[in-house]
Structure formats: C-alpha cells, structure tokens
Amino acid sequence: MVHDTRELNRIAVLTDLLRNRPASRKRLAEATGISPATVTRAVDQLIAQGLVVEASELVTDQRGRRAVLLDVVADRTLVLGVDLGASSTRVLLADLVGRPLADLEVATPSEADAAGLAGWLADLAVELADARWPDVDTIVLGLPGSVGRGSRITNAPNLPQVQDPDFLATLRERTGRRVHADNDANLALLGEQRFGAARDAPTAVMVTIGTGLGAGLAIDGHILRGAQGVVGEFGQLPAGPLGTRLELLVTGPGIMRLAAEAGVRLDSPAELFDPSPAEPVRTLRSHFDQALLVVLSAATVSCEPEVIVLGGGIAKSLAADLERYETMLAHHLGTAPRLVGSELGDFAGATGAVVAALHEIYRGMGVDERALGDLPVALTAR
C-alpha cells in the first residue's frame, strides 16, 4: 500500500508538471494538495528517473528567497506524427512536452507497393529526425482507411497498399520503433480538439474532404472506434444514384469524374466552387451540395456534435458557404451544429498523430487516462 501511495503521488506531481511547467515544489504542493515533504520525495523520484530536472531559480517576494523551478526533461523522448495521404504525406517531430521540432510535407509515392511505401516512409522518418533519431520512441501513423483491432486496415481505395499486412510489418521492422496506426480523420479530430477548431467541443465531428472522404467522431472527448474501424466511414454509404457511394460524389476525383460524365469541362475541382458559375457547373454544384448535405446530416444524427470541423483540399473551397450549409441542416433536421473550417489546416492529422503518440508515452509513465484530455500543452500549429 505504501508503494501504491508513493506511485500515486509521483503521478500527481508529474501530471501537474506536464500541465503547468516549470513549477516550484511549493506550487506543486498547492496544486496537488500533497504535503510539501511528500512532493519533495516524489520530485526526488522523478529526478532519479530522469523525467524531471531542476531548471532554474526564481526570486520570491519573501525577503529575496529563491525557489527552485522544476521542469520536465523534454528532449529525453521524441515522437513522430505521420499523416500518410494518397497524394501528400506530412510528418511532424515533437518532444515529450509537445514542442514541434521539425516537419515536412512531400508527395506520396502512391505507385509503390506495400513494402516500397513502408520503406520510403521509414527513410523519411529517419531523415526528418536526423541526429535525434535515437531519441524517437513512438510513431503514430494516420491512414486514409479503416483501422480495426490488431491494426487491420480496410476501406483504403485511394492507397490500397496500406491494407497489405506487410506494410505495417515492414515499417515497424525498418524503423525499429513502436508504430501505431489510426484513421487519418480520427487523428485530425484529435488535433483539432486539443489545439484547433474543436478545442471547446467535447462532442465533435471532423469531416475531411479531398482525394477521399473521411470522418472522425468524438463523444465527451473520446474518439469513437469500432472493432473494424468503420465508425464514421460515411463515404461508404450508397446514397447516390444506383447506390453510388458518397465518396464518389464529393471528393476531388469524384467531382472530376462526374464533370467528365456530364460533358462539363473542369480544369480542377476548385472550379466547381466558383461564386458565379456557368449553368452546367451550377447544376453539378447543386448535386455536390445535396451529397454534402447527406454527409453532414449523417454526421449530425450520429452523435449530435456541438461542432463539425471541415478539413481537406475540397473543404478549403467551402469556407464561404458554411453558414448556408448550417441553414440547410437546420431545415432538414430541425437542428444544426456549428460548421467551422480546420484551424490546423493540412497538418491537422500529423498534429493529432503527435498527440496520440504522446498519450502512449504518458500512459507508459503512469499518467492517469483521465488526465490526457488536456495534454500535451505545448504543441501549436505550424
């Protein structure tokens, strides 16, 4: 029992220091409600473990007395957040308290096979971390597909190589690191809830529209994940003519395909959102709006979110229309969540992946699961 109490005190001190750093022993005692002597013992244990260091001194107002400030040893462990998309890959390196150290964005070699893609990604991770690679502990990877238990990946039509078990196996072997995979929209939502447009919305949905259509759902701050990972796969709904999947009606490739079938010339999907389009384009836009309304309705009835965050290349073209979509939703459902654009932009997924990786690290350090909702503190958008 003595050991358990000491461990609980250690965790309480470490958790508060992760939230509010640097801090003196006195402030830690006040914040945790633990006696100063017990805080000192917990701090000594954390220092011995290499997790905390005496960083500096602060002059107090008590006749020039000095209080030693404590801080987390941020560079002892690094993490990598990866957003592997069909067209672009974004990687973010961060330290133990979430400070971004390096990032990059490159085109994805989507023509590579599973092993080739994994090898390329491993080399990219090592290149970004450079001399700090030995300090990288965990990699979290966002993928454009369903990620079920046991890292089984399905529903990734735009990057089918990741469905091959050799993909993750090769990546883990080549990096020699812990690698966790999740749906890219789930991670984008995690990033937006911690640092972006959904930071004040425990129940929220992230809809990403670009090369593919993805959605992440959270209730009371917890991302919803099913056994097969298909929660939020609204793009698979056969809601179009003759059972056409929603993904084919609202994504970039889908827009270009529908335009070609209708004999409408579009040089890029962005032209569909011209504020003063010609009549053929206006008709295509009307079809897009109807399909997007189905997506937003499905997101709304799934969990009654306070906010729906829209991200991805296509979503960038919708910023001026969000109020109109809210009105359409309210008309059809009698209620509508706030519709907002992503604050983290293209790096929302990689940011969420860093948050997920740090949560894995914090769990290993003993931090209570209930404390993870407001950790890490330091990570910011690029």
C-alpha positions in Angstrom: 0.0 0.0 0.0 2.9 2.4 0.8 4.3 1.7 -2.7 0.9 2.4 -4.3 0.6 5.7 -2.4 4.1 6.8 -3.5 3.3 6.0 -7.1 0.0 7.9 -6.9 1.9 10.9 -5.5 4.6 10.6 -8.2 1.9 10.5 -11.0 0.0 13.5 -9.5 3.2 15.6 -9.4 4.3 14.6 -12.9 0.9 15.2 -14.4 0.6 18.7 -12.9 4.1 19.5 -14.1 3.2 18.4 -17.6 0.3 20.8 -17.5 2.0 23.8 -15.8 5.7 23.9 -16.3 8.1 25.0 -14.9 6.9 24.9 -11.3 8.3 25.1 -7.8 7.9 22.4 -5.2 5.6 24.8 -3.3 3.3 25.4 -6.3 3.2 21.7 -7.0 2.1 21.1 -3.4 -0.6 23.7 -3.6 -1.9 22.4 -7.0 -2.0 18.7 -6.0 -3.0 19.1 -2.4 0.0 16.9 -1.4 2.2 17.9 1.6 5.5 19.7 0.7 7.5 16.9 2.2 5.7 14.3 0.1 6.1 16.5 -3.1 9.8 16.6 -2.4 10.0 12.8 -2.2 8.0 12.5 -5.4 10.2 15.1 -7.1 13.4 13.3 -6.0 12.0 10.0 -7.5 11.2 11.8 -10.8 14.7 13.3 -10.9 16.2 9.9 -10.3 14.2 8.5 -13.2 15.4 11.2 -15.5 12.0 12.7 -16.1 12.4 15.9 -14.2 15.2 18.4 -13.7 15.9 21.4 -11.5 15.8 24.0 -14.3 16.3 27.5 -12.7 15.7 29.6 -9.7 13.0 32.2 -9.1 13.4 35.1 -6.7 10.3 35.2 -4.5 8.8 38.2 -2.6 9.8 36.7 0.7 13.0 38.7 1.6 14.8 37.5 -1.6 14.3 33.8 -1.0 14.8 31.7 -4.1 12.5 28.9 -5.2 14.0 26.2 -7.5 11.9 25.7 -10.6 11.4 22.1 -11.8 10.7 21.1 -15.4 10.1 18.0 -17.5 13.2 16.8 -19.4 11.5 17.4 -22.7 14.2 16.1 -25.0 14.6 12.7 -23.4 11.9 11.2 -25.6 10.7 12.3 -29.1 7.7 11.2 -31.1 6.7 11.3 -34.8 3.2 12.1 -36.1 2.6 11.0 -39.7 -0.3 11.7 -41.9 0.0 9.4 -44.9 -2.3 10.6 -47.7 -2.9 9.3 -51.2 -1.3 12.5 -52.7 0.7 14.1 -49.8 2.5 12.9 -46.7 3.0 15.2 -43.7 5.4 14.3 -40.8 5.8 16.2 -37.5 8.6 15.6 -34.9 7.9 16.7 -31.4 9.4 16.4 -27.9 8.0 15.0 -24.7 6.0 18.1 -23.9 4.7 18.5 -27.4 7.0 21.2 -28.8 7.3 20.8 -32.6 10.9 20.3 -33.6 10.7 19.7 -37.3 8.2 19.0 -40.0 8.0 18.2 -43.7 5.4 17.7 -46.5 6.2 15.7 -49.5 4.3 13.9 -52.4 3.4 10.3 -51.6 4.8 7.7 -54.0 1.4 6.2 -54.4 2.6 3.9 -57.1 4.9 2.0 -54.8 3.9 -1.5 -53.4 3.3 -2.1 -49.7 7.0 -2.8 -48.8 8.2 0.0 -51.0 5.9 2.5 -49.5 6.8 1.4 -45.9 10.5 1.6 -46.7 10.1 5.1 -48.2 8.2 6.2 -45.1 10.8 4.8 -42.8 13.6 6.6 -44.6 11.5 9.8 -44.4 11.1 9.5 -40.7 14.9 8.9 -40.2 15.7 11.9 -42.4 13.4 14.2 -40.5 14.7 13.2 -37.1 18.3 13.2 -38.3 20.7 13.1 -35.4 17.8 12.9 -33.0 16.5 9.6 -34.4 17.8 7.5 -31.5 15.5 9.6 -29.2 12.4 8.8 -31.2 10.3 6.3 -29.2 6.9 6.1 -30.8 5.4 6.8 -34.3 1.7 7.2 -34.8 0.5 6.9 -38.4 -2.7 8.3 -39.9 -4.1 6.4 -42.8 -6.8 7.0 -45.4 -8.8 3.9 -44.4 -10.5 2.0 -41.6 -8.1 0.7 -38.9 -9.6 -2.0 -36.7 -8.3 -4.0 -33.8 -5.0 -5.6 -34.4 -4.1 -2.8 -36.9 -6.2 -4.4 -39.6 -6.6 -1.9 -42.3 -9.6 -1.9 -44.8 -11.5 0.6 -46.9 -8.5 2.4 -48.3 -9.3 2.6 -52.1 -7.1 5.6 -52.7 -4.0 3.9 -51.1 -4.7 0.2 -51.1 -1.1 -0.8 -50.4 -1.6 0.0 -46.7 -4.2 -2.8 -46.5 -1.4 -5.3 -47.0 -0.2 -6.6 -43.6 3.4 -6.3 -45.0 3.0 -2.5 -45.0 2.9 -2.1 -41.2 5.2 -5.1 -40.6 7.8 -3.6 -42.9 7.5 -0.1 -41.3 8.0 -1.5 -37.8 10.9 -3.6 -38.9 12.6 -0.8 -40.8 12.2 1.8 -38.1 12.7 -0.4 -35.1 10.1 1.7 -33.2 6.6 1.3 -31.8 4.2 2.1 -34.7 0.5 2.7 -34.0 -2.0 3.3 -36.9 -5.3 5.1 -36.9 -7.7 6.6 -39.3 -6.5 10.0 -40.5 -9.8 11.7 -39.8 -9.7 10.4 -36.2 -6.3 11.9 -35.7 -7.3 15.2 -37.4 -10.2 15.4 -35.0 -7.9 14.7 -32.0 -5.6 17.5 -33.2 -8.5 19.9 -33.6 -10.0 19.1 -30.2 -6.7 19.6 -28.5 -5.3 22.7 -30.4 -7.8 23.7 -33.1 -11.3 24.5 -34.1 -12.9 21.9 -31.7 -10.9 22.7 -28.6 -14.1 23.7 -26.7 -16.3 20.9 -28.1 -16.0 17.5 -26.3 -18.6 16.1 -28.7 -17.5 16.9 -32.3 -17.1 15.5 -35.8 -14.2 16.0 -38.2 -15.1 15.7 -41.9 -12.1 15.6 -44.3 -12.8 16.0 -48.0 -10.0 15.8 -50.5 -8.9 12.9 -52.5 -11.1 10.8 -50.2 -13.9 11.4 -47.7 -13.2 10.6 -44.0 -14.9 11.4 -40.7 -13.8 11.2 -37.1 -16.4 11.2 -34.3 -15.9 12.1 -30.6 -18.3 12.0 -27.7 -17.4 13.5 -24.4 -13.8 13.9 -25.6 -13.3 10.3 -26.6 -12.8 9.3 -30.2 -15.2 6.6 -31.3 -13.5 3.5 -32.8 -15.3 0.2 -33.6 -13.8 -3.2 -33.7 -13.4 -3.0 -37.5 -12.7 0.7 -37.6 -15.6 1.7 -39.8 -17.2 4.2 -37.4 -17.6 7.4 -39.4 -17.0 5.9 -42.8 -19.8 7.9 -44.3 -18.1 7.8 -47.7 -19.1 4.2 -48.0 -22.8 5.0 -47.8 -24.6 4.1 -51.0 -26.6 7.3 -51.1 -26.1 8.3 -54.7 -27.9 7.2 -57.9 -27.9 3.4 -58.3 -26.1 3.1 -55.0 -23.2 5.3 -55.8 -21.0 5.8 -52.7 -20.9 9.3 -51.2 -17.2 9.4 -51.5 -17.6 9.4 -55.3 -19.9 12.4 -55.2 -18.0 15.0 -53.0 -14.2 14.2 -53.4 -11.8 15.8 -55.8 -11.6 12.7 -58.1 -15.3 12.2 -57.9 -16.0 15.8 -58.9 -13.8 15.4 -61.9 -15.3 12.1 -62.9 -18.9 13.5 -62.6 -17.9 16.5 -64.7 -16.5 14.4 -67.4 -19.6 12.2 -67.5 -21.8 15.3 -67.8 -19.6 16.8 -70.5 -18.6 19.7 -68.4 -15.1 20.9 -68.6 -13.3 21.5 -65.3 -9.6 22.0 -65.1 -9.7 21.4 -61.3 -12.3 20.6 -58.6 -11.9 24.1 -57.3 -13.7 25.4 -60.4 -16.9 23.8 -59.1 -17.0 26.4 -56.3 -16.7 29.5 -58.5 -19.2 32.0 -57.0 -20.6 32.8 -60.4 -20.5 29.6 -62.3 -22.0 28.9 -65.8 -25.2 26.9 -65.9 -23.6 23.4 -66.4 -21.3 24.0 -63.5 -24.2 25.3 -61.4 -26.1 22.0 -61.9 -23.0 20.0 -60.8 -22.6 22.2 -57.8 -26.2 21.6 -56.8 -25.6 17.8 -56.9 -22.5 18.3 -54.8 -24.4 20.3 -52.2 -27.0 17.6 -52.0 -24.4 14.9 -51.4 -22.6 17.0 -48.9 -25.8 17.6 -47.1 -26.2 13.9 -46.7 -22.7 13.7 -45.3 -23.3 16.5 -42.8 -26.7 15.0 -41.9 -25.2 11.6 -41.2 -22.5 13.3 -39.0 -25.2 15.2 -37.1 -27.5 12.3 -36.4 -24.6 10.0 -35.5 -23.7 11.8 -32.3 -25.3 15.3 -32.2 -22.0 17.1 -32.3 -21.5 20.6 -31.0 -19.4 21.4 -34.0 -18.4 19.8 -37.3 -14.9 20.7 -38.5 -14.3 20.5 -42.2 -10.8 19.9 -43.5 -9.0 18.8 -46.6 -8.5 20.3 -50.0 -12.1 20.5 -51.1 -13.2 21.8 -47.7 -11.0 24.9 -48.2 -13.3 25.9 -51.1 -16.4 25.7 -48.8 -15.4 28.4 -46.3 -17.9 31.0 -47.7 -20.8 28.5 -47.7 -20.7 27.1 -44.2 -23.5 29.3 -42.9 -25.6 28.2 -45.9 -25.0 24.6 -45.1 -25.9 25.2 -41.5 -29.2 26.6 -42.6 -29.8 23.6 -44.9 -29.1 21.2 -42.0 -31.4 23.1 -39.6 -34.2 23.0 -42.2 -33.9 19.2 -42.7 -33.2 18.1 -39.1 -34.6 20.9 -37.0 -31.2 21.5 -35.5 -27.6 22.0 -36.7 -24.2 22.0 -35.2 -21.7 24.8 -35.9 -19.8 24.2 -39.1 -16.2 25.5 -39.0 -13.1 25.2 -41.1 -10.0 23.5 -39.7 -7.7 25.7 -37.7 -4.7 23.4 -38.1 -5.0 23.1 -41.8 -3.0 20.5 -43.7 -1.2 19.4 -40.6 -4.2 18.6 -38.5 -3.7 14.9 -39.0 0.0 15.0 -38.2 -0.7 17.1 -35.2 -3.3 14.7 -33.9 -0.8 11.8 -34.5 1.7 13.6 -32.3 -0.9 14.0 -29.6 -1.8 10.3 -29.8 1.9 9.3 -29.7 2.5 11.4 -26.6 -0.6 9.9 -24.9 1.0 6.5 -25.4 4.2 7.8 -23.8 2.3 9.4 -20.9 0.4 6.2 -20.2 3.7 4.4 -20.0 4.9 7.0 -17.5 1.9 6.2 -15.3 -0.2 9.3 -16.2 -3.9 8.6 -15.5 -6.1 8.2 -18.6 -8.5 10.9 -17.2 -5.7 13.5 -17.3 -4.9 13.0 -21.0 -7.7 15.3 -22.2 -5.7 18.5 -21.7 -2.2 17.1 -22.5 0.1 17.9 -24.1 0.1 21.6 -23.5 2.8 23.0 -25.7 2.0 21.8 -29.2 0.9 24.5 -31.6 0.0 24.7 -35.3 2.9 25.1 -37.7 
